[in-house]
């Protein structure tokens, strides 16, 4: 098995087309043995493949980190909306390179120390950004995460087994097996088939990663469209409610006209009623019986006209005023939220 691994390492290092997992396995298996020329030469040959795999995996992790930044921003917005359903959509998270910018609009529940604590909490929970900034009504708050984006890439490459150079080779603790007869020649056709399969597997993985990226982008766009529709619906319902309340207030103000007219006619009738009373009880003097009868008739007619006209005007004005006052109170039981209309009984 020892010589077979050396032969495979030489074959793999000729094209460096094997998956990086196999490169790491070959290196680890050979590295545990004591140093000797064949083993050291095979590890040195694998080092060239490690460098290529290191560069490729670093690009893959960097691309994945871009997606992780977007997912983190969406998670921050979702957490804010869940914690503050009445202020849905007022926190907007934007990713600009390695910086996360948070914009808080018209939200005063967080005091300055709350904003500072939220920013520090976000910095301690991520290693994908170089800095995080929160802008809101109380100012701008920034912080730098203790773990930098390059630390995340270095950690992922360490987990892949590609971070540290394989040269110099060093010496393992296991004794080198005795030399055995060389293995039979490698079937070149089988080796070519395995290489094609490895290339196909690599392309399949890249296609799957591209499809996943497209799905995530589509999901993000759909979420943004849903949020926009919710915002428009809330604005429409709020405008409708304000229009309804304003219309009823105007209705209440309009009641002042019939009330004023009714009070005027009531006063008009009361004045003539007092005049009629004075005429009947002889408190006014007239030159003749005809003048007395005419004055009495005019006072009675004006009293009747004033009171009869005042009563319906006052009834209409009071009714309009009561309706104008009660309707806004009734509409005040209706509130608008992100989930629709809420009616309190």
C-alpha positions in Angstrom: 0.0 0.0 0.0 2.9 2.4 0.7 4.4 2.1 -2.8 0.9 2.2 -4.3 0.3 5.6 -2.6 3.6 6.9 -3.9 2.8 5.8 -7.4 -0.7 7.4 -7.2 0.8 10.6 -5.8 3.2 10.8 -8.8 0.3 10.1 -11.2 -1.9 12.7 -9.6 0.8 15.3 -9.4 1.3 15.0 -13.2 -2.0 16.8 -13.9 -3.3 18.0 -10.5 -6.9 17.2 -11.7 -7.8 15.0 -8.7 -10.2 16.5 -6.1 -8.5 18.3 -3.3 -9.9 15.8 -0.8 -7.9 13.1 -2.5 -4.7 15.2 -2.5 -5.0 15.7 1.3 -5.6 12.0 1.9 -2.5 11.1 -0.1 -0.4 13.7 1.7 -1.6 12.6 5.1 -1.0 8.9 4.4 2.5 9.5 3.2 3.4 12.1 5.8 2.9 9.7 8.7 5.9 7.6 7.5 9.5 8.3 8.2 11.4 10.4 5.7 13.0 8.6 2.7 13.7 9.7 -0.9 10.7 8.2 -2.6 8.2 9.4 0.0 9.7 12.9 0.1 9.8 13.2 -3.7 6.1 12.2 -3.9 5.1 14.8 -1.2 7.1 17.5 -3.0 5.3 16.7 -6.2 2.0 17.0 -4.4 2.9 20.4 -3.1 2.4 21.9 -6.6 -1.1 20.5 -6.7 -1.7 21.8 -3.2 -1.0 25.3 -4.3 -3.4 25.1 -7.2 -6.1 23.5 -4.9 -5.4 26.2 -2.3 -6.0 29.0 -4.8 -9.2 27.3 -6.2 -10.7 26.6 -2.8 -9.9 30.1 -1.6 -11.9 31.5 -4.5 -14.8 29.2 -3.7 -14.8 30.1 0.0 -14.6 33.8 -1.0 -17.6 33.4 -3.3 -19.5 31.6 -0.6 -18.6 34.3 1.9 -20.3 36.9 -0.3 -23.5 34.8 -0.1 -23.1 34.5 3.6 -22.9 38.3 3.9 -26.1 38.7 2.0 -27.8 36.0 4.2 -26.6 37.6 7.3 -28.0 41.0 6.2 -31.4 39.3 5.5 -31.3 37.6 8.8 -30.7 40.9 10.6 -33.7 42.5 8.9 -35.9 39.5 9.6 -34.9 39.5 13.3 -35.7 43.2 13.6 -39.1 42.8 11.9 -39.9 39.8 14.2 -38.9 41.8 17.3 -40.7 44.9 16.2 -43.7 44.0 14.1 -45.1 47.5 14.3 -41.9 48.9 12.7 -41.6 46.3 9.9 -39.2 47.4 7.1 -37.7 50.4 9.0 -34.3 48.6 9.4 -32.6 48.2 6.0 -29.4 46.2 5.8 -27.1 46.8 2.9 -23.9 44.9 2.1 -21.2 47.0 0.4 -18.1 44.9 -0.1 -16.9 43.9 3.3 -19.0 46.5 5.2 -22.5 46.0 6.5 -24.5 49.3 6.6 -27.7 49.4 8.7 -30.2 52.3 8.3 -32.9 52.7 10.9 -35.7 55.0 9.7 -38.1 56.7 12.1 -37.6 54.3 14.9 -37.1 55.9 18.3 -37.5 52.9 20.6 -33.8 52.2 20.6 -31.9 54.7 22.7 -28.2 55.5 21.9 -26.9 52.8 24.3 -29.3 50.3 22.8 -28.0 51.1 19.3 -24.4 50.7 20.5 -25.2 47.3 22.2 -27.0 46.0 19.0 -24.0 46.9 16.8 -21.6 45.3 19.2 -23.8 42.2 19.4 -23.7 41.9 15.6 -20.0 42.3 15.4 -19.5 39.5 17.9 -21.7 37.2 15.9 -20.1 37.4 12.5 -16.7 37.1 10.9 -17.7 38.0 7.4 -17.5 41.8 7.6 -14.6 44.2 8.3 -16.9 46.7 9.9 -20.6 47.3 10.7 -22.3 50.7 10.9 -25.8 51.6 12.2 -27.3 55.0 11.2 -30.5 56.1 12.9 -32.3 59.0 14.6 -29.7 59.1 17.4 -26.6 59.2 15.1 -24.1 56.7 13.7 -22.7 53.7 15.6 -19.8 51.6 14.2 -17.7 48.6 15.3 -15.2 46.2 13.9 -15.7 42.4 14.4 -12.8 40.8 16.2 -12.6 38.1 13.5 -11.8 39.5 10.1 -13.0 38.0 6.7 -9.5 36.7 5.9 -9.5 34.8 9.2 -12.6 33.0 8.0 -11.0 32.1 4.8 -7.8 30.9 6.6 -9.9 28.8 8.9 -11.8 27.2 6.0 -8.5 26.4 4.3 -7.2 24.8 7.5 -10.3 22.7 7.7 -9.7 21.6 4.0 -6.1 20.7 5.0 -4.6 23.0 2.4 -3.5 26.0 4.6 0.1 24.9 5.5 2.7 24.1 2.9 3.7 20.4 2.5 7.3 21.3 1.8 9.6 20.7 3.6 8.2 17.3 4.0 9.4 16.5 7.6 9.4 13.0 9.0 6.5 10.9 10.4 6.5 8.4 13.2 5.6 5.3 11.3 8.5 3.2 9.9 8.8 3.0 6.2 7.6 -0.4 4.9 10.1 -2.6 3.3 10.5 -2.3 -0.4 8.3 -4.7 -2.3 8.2 -5.5 -5.9 6.9 -2.6 -7.9 3.2 -2.7 -8.6 1.9 -3.6 -12.1 1.8 -0.8 -14.6 -1.1 1.6 -14.3 -4.0 1.0 -16.7 -3.8 4.3 -18.7 -7.3 3.8 -20.1 -8.7 3.4 -16.6 -6.7 6.3 -15.3 -8.0 8.5 -18.2 -11.6 7.4 -17.3 -11.1 8.3 -13.7 -9.7 11.6 -14.7 -12.8 12.3 -16.8 -15.1 11.3 -14.0 -13.2 13.6 -11.6 -13.5 16.5 -14.1 -17.2 15.7 -14.5 -17.8 15.6 -10.8 -16.0 19.0 -10.5 -18.2 20.5 -13.2 -21.3 19.0 -11.5 -20.3 20.6 -8.2 -19.8 24.0 -9.9 -23.2 23.7 -11.7 -24.9 22.9 -8.4 -23.2 25.9 -6.7 -24.3 28.2 -9.6 -27.9 26.8 -9.3 -27.9 27.4 -5.6 -26.7 30.9 -6.1 -29.5 31.6 -8.6 -32.1 30.2 -6.2 -30.8 32.4 -3.4 -30.9 35.4 -5.6 -34.5 34.7 -6.7 -35.5 34.2 -3.1 -34.0 37.5 -2.1 -35.8 39.3 -5.0 -39.1 37.8 -4.1 -38.7 38.8 -0.4 -38.0 42.3 -1.5 -41.1 42.4 -3.7 -43.3 41.0 -0.8 -41.9 43.6 1.6 -42.7 46.4 -1.0 -46.3 45.1 -1.5 -46.8 45.0 2.3 -45.5 48.6 2.6 -47.8 49.9 -0.2 -50.8 48.0 1.3 -50.2 49.6 4.7 -49.9 53.1 3.2 -53.1 52.6 1.3 -55.0 51.4 4.4 -53.6 54.2 6.5 -54.6 56.8 3.9 -58.1 55.3 3.7 -58.5 55.4 7.5 -57.2 59.1 7.6 -59.7 60.0 4.9 -62.5 58.3 6.8 -61.7 60.2 10.0 -61.2 63.5 8.2 -64.6 63.1 6.5 -66.4 62.5 9.8 -64.7 65.5 11.4 -65.8 67.7 8.6 -69.3 66.3 9.1 -69.1 67.4 12.7 -67.9 70.9 11.8 -70.8 71.2 9.3 -73.3 70.7 12.1 -72.3 74.1 13.5 -74.3 75.9 10.7 -77.8 74.3 11.5 -77.0 74.6 15.2 -76.3 78.3 14.9 -79.3 78.9 12.6 -81.5 77.0 15.0 -80.3 78.9 18.0 -80.9 82.2 16.2 -84.5 81.2 15.2 -85.1 80.0 18.8 -83.9 83.4 20.2 -86.0 85.2 17.5 -89.1 83.2 18.6 -88.3 83.8 22.3 -88.0 87.5 21.8 -91.4 87.7 20.2 -92.9 85.4 22.8 -91.8 87.9 25.4 -93.4 90.6 23.3 -96.6 88.6 23.1 -96.6 88.2 26.8 -96.2 91.9 27.4 -99.0 92.7 25.0 -101.4 90.3 26.6 -100.7 91.6 30.1 -101.1 95.2 29.1 -97.5 96.2 29.5 -97.7 98.0 26.1 -100.1 100.7 25.2 -101.8 101.1 21.8 -103.8 103.9 20.3 -106.6 101.7 19.1 -108.0 98.2 19.4 -106.9 97.6 15.8 -103.3 98.3 16.5 -103.5 96.1 19.6 -104.9 93.2 17.5 -102.3 93.6 14.8 -99.4 93.7 17.2 -100.7 90.7 19.0 -101.1 88.8 15.8 -97.6 89.7 14.5 -96.0 88.7 17.9 -97.9 85.3 17.9 -97.0 84.6 14.2 -93.3 85.4 14.7 -93.1 83.3 17.9 -94.6 80.3 16.1 -92.3 80.8 13.1 -89.1 81.2 15.3 -89.8 78.1 17.4 -91.1 75.9 14.6 -88.1 76.6 12.4 -85.6 76.3 15.3 -86.7 72.8 16.4 -85.8 71.0 13.1 -82.7 73.0 12.6 -81.5 72.1 16.2 -82.5 68.5 15.7 -80.5 68.3 12.4 -77.5 70.1 13.9 -77.4 67.9 17.1 -77.7 64.8 15.0 -74.9 65.8 12.7 -72.7 66.8 15.6 -73.3 63.4 17.4 -72.6 61.4 14.3 -69.4 63.4 13.6 -68.1 62.9 17.1 -69.0 59.2 17.4 -67.7 58.1 13.9 -64.1 59.0 14.5 -64.2 57.2 17.9 -65.6 54.1 16.2 -63.0 54.3 13.4 -60.3 54.7 16.1 -61.0 51.1 17.0 -59.5 50.1 13.6 -55.7 50.0 13.4 -53.4 49.1 10.6 -50.5 46.7 10.9 -48.2 44.6 8.7 -50.7 41.7 8.9 -53.8 43.8 7.9 -56.6 45.7 9.7 -57.1 45.1 13.4 -60.6 45.8 14.8 -61.1 46.2 18.6 -64.6 45.6 19.9 
